[in-house]
Amino acid sequence: MMKTTLAVDAGGTSSRAALVDASARRLGSGRAGGGNPTSSGVDAAAAQIALAVRAALDQAGSTLSGPAVETGSPVVITQAGLVSDAYRRALDAHLGPLGLGPVVIEPDLLGMYGSGSASPDGIVLVAGTGSVAGRIRDRRVVREVGGAGWLLGDGGSGFWIARRVIRAVAADLDDIGPRTALTPLLCRMIGITPETTTSDHGHRRRSSALDALIRSVNDGPPIAIARLAPLAFLATDDEVAVAILDAAVDRLTLLVERVADPGSDDHDAALVVGGSVLVDGLLPAVGSARDRLSAAAAGARLVPVADGLVGAAALGLRMLGEDVDDATLGRLRDDLAAGATR
C-alpha cells in the first residue's frame, strides 16, 4: 500500500483537507466548515475537520483500486490558537474511527510559511480576520508578534480595518467627520438609507441611518464586523478609505519589523504572506505595500500564498521521510489548487 499523509488547514470560516502520497500527488481533497476551536467550539471544530478529511478520503477511494490510506497515516493540522487537551480528545474521537494517526497540530504560521517556501528559515505574515507575523528557524516558529485578538490588537487585520470603516461612516452620518464614499457602500451592504431627518422645529436630530448602523453592529458578535473590511478596497479613490488602508499597511509592516532578524545576510530569504485581507485586498489596493513589507524584512522577496494547506502537506511528507524542495511545493500548489475547484 502506498505511503500517504493527510493535510488539513483548519481556518475560522472553513477547513480544507488533502490526501497526498509520498510523491506529492494529490489523491483526494475535501472542504468543510470552520475548524478553529476558539471560534467554533471544541467539538464542532473537530467535527468539521473530520468532515473535510472524510470527503478527501471518499474522493481518493473513488479513484483508487484499494484502500485510500494505510493504518497510521500521519495527519498534519495547521491552525491558529491554543490547543487544549479537550480539543485533542475531540479530534481523537472524530478521526480515530477513520484509522488515521498520529495527529500532529502545528501553528497556522508554520503551515502558511511552508506553502510559500521550502527553506527552513524565513518570515511569515498573515492578515485575515486577525493579523500575526512570525520568524521561522529550522521549520519552527521561534518568534511571534501579533495575534492577540480583536480586543487587544490585530493591527492591519480585517477586523481592524472594518472597525475603522464603521467609525468613519458613523462620524460622517453624525456630521462630526469628513464625508466619505464608504458611507453609501456600508449603508447599501447592511440595507439602510444614508439620510438625516429634521424635526418639525428645525432642530437637527440624529440620522436614522446612524441609529440603524448602531443596531446592526450591536446585533451580532464584535468579530462579525470583519466581513465589512472589503468595503475599504472598493473605495480606493476616497481619502478616508486610503488613509485606513495606508495605516493598515503601516501596522503590518511593524509586525514584520519586529520578527525580522537584523543580523540576517540571506538575500534570498522569503517573506511569505497570506490571508485574504492582505493578499486579495491590501497588496492590490496599496501600490507601495509590497515594497514597504519587503523593506521591513530586510529586502526579503515577498511570496503570496492562498492558505496553509500546501505547507501542512509538506510537513506531512517530511514525516514520511520525503524531501520537499521548492519544485515539489510548486507541484503541490498547482495540484491542490486544481482540486479546490472541483
N, C-alpha and C positions, 0 to 999 in steps of 0.2 A: 504494500500500500504506500502511496506517495506521502512524503512529509508535507504537512501544511501548517499554517498559522492563521488564526482568526484575529483580525484587527478591528478595533472599534474606536470611533471618535464620538464621544458622548458629550453633546453640547446641551445648552439650556433649552433650546427650542426643538432640536432634532438630534437623532443618533444615527450614524452611518456605520455599517459593518461590511467587511470584505473578507472572504476566504481566499488565501493566496498560497500557492505551492512554493517549493523551495527554489524554483527558477524565477520567482517573482511574477508568475502568471496568475491573473485573477480567475478564480473558478466560480465565484458567485458573490453577489452583493445584495444588501438589504438596507432598508431605512425604516425608522420608527420615530416616536415622539421624543421629547426631552429626556435625557438620561443623566441630568445633574441632580444628585440627591439633595442639594441645598435648596434648589428652586422647585423641584418636583416632588420631593419626599423620598425617603429611602426605598420603600418597596415599589413605588410607582416608577422610579428611575431604573431600578433593576429589572422590572418587568418590561420596560420599553427597550432596554438594551437586549434582553432576551428575544424580544420580537424581531429586532433588526438582525440578530445573529441567526435566528431560525429561518428568516427569509433568505439570508445568504446561503445557508446550508441547503435549503429547499431548492434554490436556483442551481446550486452546484450539483445536487443529487439528480436533477432532471437531465443533466448533460453527461454525467459520468456513468460508467457501467457498473461500478461498485460503490461502496460507502464513500461519502464525501471526505470524511476525516478519520484518522486513526485515533484510538482512545488516547487521551492525554495530550492532544494537540494544544500548544500554548495559545492563550487568549491574552492579547495586549489591549488594554483600555486606556485611552488618554482622556483626561478630563480635568476641569478646574475644581478647586475647593479641597477641603479636608476630607480624608477618608476615614470613616468611623468603623468600629467593629460591627455595628449593626448593619451598615451598608455592605460590608464584606459577607456577612451571613446571608443577606438578601440575595447577593449575586450568586453565592454558592447554591442557594435554594432554587434559583431560576435557571442557572446554567448547568448545574450538576446533572440533571436528567438528560442533557444533551451529550454527555460523555466527553466534555471538554475539560481542559485543565493542563497546567496550572493557570490561574487567572492573575495577571500582573497589571497593576494600576499605576500609571505614570502620569506626571503633570501634563496638562494640555500644552504648556510651553515647550516641552520636550517633543511632543508629537508635532506641533506646528513647525518647530525648527527642523526636525527630521524630514519634513515634507519638502523643504527647500534646499537643504544642504547635507551632503554625506560627510562633511568634515566634522571631526569630534569637537571642534571649538568654534564658537561664533556668538552672535547676539540674535535675540528674537524679540519682536514687539507684536502684541495682539491688541486690537481695538475693535470690539464688537459692542455688546451691551455695556461691558466694563472695559478696563484697559490695564495692561500689565506688561512689563518688559523683563527679560532675563538674560544672564550671561551663561553660556554653555561651555563647560570644560569636560573633556573626556566623556562626552554624551551624558553629562549630568548637569542639572541646574544648580549652579554654585552661588548665584546672586540673583535676587528677585526684588523688583521695585514696582509698587502699584498693586492693583488687585485687591484693594482694601474694601471694595464695595461702594455702592452708590452714595451711602450716607457719609462715608469718611474720605472718599477720594475718587478714583477712576477718572482723572482728568483726561479730556480729549475723547472720552468714550461716547457711545450712543446716548446713554442717559445724560451725561454731562452736556452734550450738545442740545439734546431735546429740552432739558430744563432751561437753558438759556434762550431757546426759541420761544418757549412758553412765557418766560418772563418778559421778553421783548414785545411779544404780542399783547400781553396784559398791560404793559406800560403804554403801548400805543392806544389800546382801547380806553384806557383810563386818562388819556391825554396828559401823561406825565413823562412820556418818552417819545423818541422820534417815530415818524411814520415809517412803516416797513412793509415790503412786499410779502413778508412772512404772514402778515395778518390775514389776508384773504385766503392764502394757502391753508393755514391752520383751521380757519373757520369752515372752509369748504370740507376739509377732511373729517371734522367732527360734526358736521351738519348744522352749523349755526350761521346766522346772518350778521356780518360786522356792521352794526348800525348803533347810533346813540339816540336815546329818547330824551325828550324835554318835557317838563311838567307844564301844566296849564298856566302856571305863574311865571314861566320863562326861566325858572331856575334849572340849572344843569343837574340831571340825575345820572346815576351810574349806567354805563352802557349795558343793555340787556345781553349783548354778546359777551361781555366780561362775566356777567353772572352765569351764563351758560358755560363759559370756559371753566370757571371755578368749579362748577358742579361736575363737569366732565372729567377734570383732572382728579378730583377727590373721590369719584365713584369707584375707582379701581386701585390696585396696589401701586405704590410710587414707581416701582421698577417698570411698570407697563408703559410709562410715557416715553421710554426709549424708542418706541416704534415711530415717534414723531421726528426723530433725528434726520431722516432723509429729506424733510422739507427744506432744510438749510442748503442741501445740494441742488435744489430746484430754483434757488433764488440767488445765484452767484453774481448777478448784476446789482444786487441790493447791498447797500453799505453795511447795514446791520448784520445781515447773514454773512457777508465776507469777513467782518470783524470776529464773529463767532467761530468761523472755520479757521481763521488765521490763529486765533487764540488756542484752538484745539490742537493744531499742529505744534504750537509752542509747548503745550503740556506734554504731548507725546515725545517731542524732542528732548525734553527734560528727563523723561524716563530713560530714554536711550543713553543720554549722557551719564546718568547715574550707574548704569550697568556696564558701560564700555570700559575696557581695560586700557588705561592711559599708557601702559608700558608695552602694548602690543605693537609689533612691527610686521604683522602679517597683512600685506597689502591685498591679498586675495580673499580676505575674510568676508563672510557673508552676514548681512543684516536681513534676516528672514522676517517678513511682515505678513500678518494675517488678520482676519476679522473683517466682516463686511463693511463696517463703518470706515475703516482705513483703506482697504483695497478697492472697494467699489465706490466709496464716497470721497474721502479726503484726497487720495492720490490723483484722481481725475479732476477734482474741483479746485484744488490749490496748486497752482503751477510750480511753486517753489518747494512743495512738500518733500519730494524725492531728495533734492539737494540738501535741504535742511536736516533731514533724518540721516542721510549718509554722512554728512559732515559731523553730526553728533556721535557717530560710530567710527570716527577717525578715518573716514573715507571708504568704509566697507561697501561692497556692492549690494544693492538692495534687491531682494528676491521676494516678490509677492507670491503667496500661496493661497489656495482656496480654503483648506482646513487641515486638520492634523491626521487625516486617515492614512495618507501615504507614509507619514512618519511613524504611525503606530504599526503599519505593516513592516516597515524597515526594522523596527525594534524586534518584531516577531521573527523576521528572517535571521537576524543576528542570533536570536535564541536558538535557532535551528543550526547554527554554525556556519551560516552563509555570509559571504562578503557582499556588502551593499555599497556601491560607488555611485557617483552622480549619474552615470549612464543607466544604472539599474533604477535609480529614482525616477529618471525621465520616462522609462518604460512603464513603471508603476503608475506614475502620474497620468499618462495617456490612457492606460488601461482602466484605471479606476474612474477617470472622468467619463470614459465611454460607458462604463457600467452604470454610472449615475443617471445617464439619460434614458436608460431602458425601463 
